[in-house]
């Protein structure tokens, strides 16, 4: 995998970034988003959407990400066309015990 960074700037100021990996072995063509951040004063100006558009132009056949359930970020991702593929159990949590 290779890490890449897309940066959104306005007037020389960084207003957002998208950090992702390009998978080159197990799932060639997959791009995995690890972080998408937009500065607080720049939110709701389509900066995140523009970063996703540029990411799509990077040639990924599939864009994947993980997002905590209940996070406001899920609303953003759903609004721009991402869908839920599955859920994972949080790490470090044991299965509930059942007794008799």
C-alpha positions as CSV (number, residue, x, y, z in Angstrom):
1,X,0.0,0.0,0.0
2,X,1.1,3.5,-0.6
3,X,-0.2,6.5,1.4
4,X,-1.2,9.7,-0.5
5,X,-2.5,13.1,0.6
6,X,-4.8,15.5,-1.2
7,X,-4.8,19.0,0.2
8,X,-7.4,21.8,-0.3
9,X,-6.1,25.3,0.0
10,X,-7.6,28.8,-0.1
11,X,-5.3,31.8,-0.2
12,X,-2.3,29.7,0.8
13,X,-4.2,28.4,3.9
14,X,-4.9,24.6,4.2
15,X,-8.6,24.3,4.6
16,X,-9.0,20.5,4.3
17,X,-7.2,17.3,3.4
18,X,-7.9,13.7,2.5
19,X,-5.4,11.0,3.4
20,X,-5.8,7.7,1.6
21,X,-4.0,4.5,0.6
22,X,-3.8,3.0,-2.8
23,X,-4.0,-0.8,-2.4
24,X,-1.5,-2.5,-4.8
25,X,-1.5,-6.1,-3.6
26,X,-4.7,-7.7,-2.2
27,X,-7.3,-5.4,-3.9
28,X,-5.6,-3.6,-6.8
29,X,-7.5,-0.5,-7.8
30,X,-9.0,0.0,-4.3
31,X,-8.5,3.4,-2.6
32,X,-9.0,3.4,1.2
33,X,-9.8,6.7,2.9
34,X,-8.1,7.0,6.3
35,X,-8.9,10.6,7.1
36,X,-11.0,13.4,5.6
37,X,-10.7,16.7,7.5
38,X,-12.2,20.1,6.7
39,X,-11.3,23.1,8.9
40,X,-14.3,24.1,11.1
41,X,-14.7,27.5,9.4
42,X,-14.8,25.9,6.0
43,X,-17.3,23.2,6.5
44,X,-20.6,23.1,4.5
45,X,-18.8,24.7,1.5
46,X,-18.4,21.4,-0.4
47,X,-14.6,21.1,0.4
48,X,-15.1,17.5,1.4
49,X,-17.1,16.8,-1.8
50,X,-14.4,18.3,-3.9
51,X,-11.7,16.2,-2.2
52,X,-13.8,13.1,-2.9
53,X,-14.2,14.1,-6.6
54,X,-10.4,14.5,-6.9
55,X,-9.9,11.1,-5.2
56,X,-12.3,9.5,-7.8
57,X,-10.2,11.0,-10.5
58,X,-7.2,9.1,-9.1
59,X,-8.6,6.1,-10.8
60,X,-9.8,3.9,-8.0
61,X,-12.3,1.2,-9.0
62,X,-13.5,1.1,-5.4
63,X,-13.3,3.6,-2.6
64,X,-13.5,2.1,0.9
65,X,-13.5,3.7,4.4
66,X,-14.4,2.9,8.0
67,X,-16.5,5.2,10.0
68,X,-17.7,4.9,13.6
69,X,-21.4,4.1,13.8
70,X,-23.4,7.1,14.9
71,X,-20.8,9.6,13.7
72,X,-22.0,12.7,11.9
73,X,-19.5,11.8,9.1
74,X,-21.8,9.0,8.1
75,X,-24.5,11.5,7.1
76,X,-21.9,13.2,4.9
77,X,-20.8,10.0,3.3
78,X,-24.3,8.8,2.6
79,X,-25.2,12.2,1.1
80,X,-22.5,11.8,-1.5
81,X,-23.4,8.3,-2.5
82,X,-21.5,6.0,-0.1
83,X,-23.4,3.0,1.2
84,X,-23.0,0.7,4.2
85,X,-21.3,-2.5,3.2
86,X,-20.9,-4.0,6.7
87,X,-20.1,-3.4,10.3
88,X,-17.3,-4.5,12.6
89,X,-17.1,-5.3,16.2
90,X,-15.0,-2.7,18.1
91,X,-11.5,-4.1,18.9
92,X,-10.9,-5.2,22.5
93,X,-14.5,-6.0,23.3
94,X,-15.3,-9.5,24.2
95,X,-18.5,-11.3,23.3
96,X,-21.2,-11.1,25.9
97,X,-21.2,-14.1,28.2
98,X,-24.2,-16.4,28.4
99,X,-24.9,-18.3,31.5
100,X,-27.4,-20.8,32.8
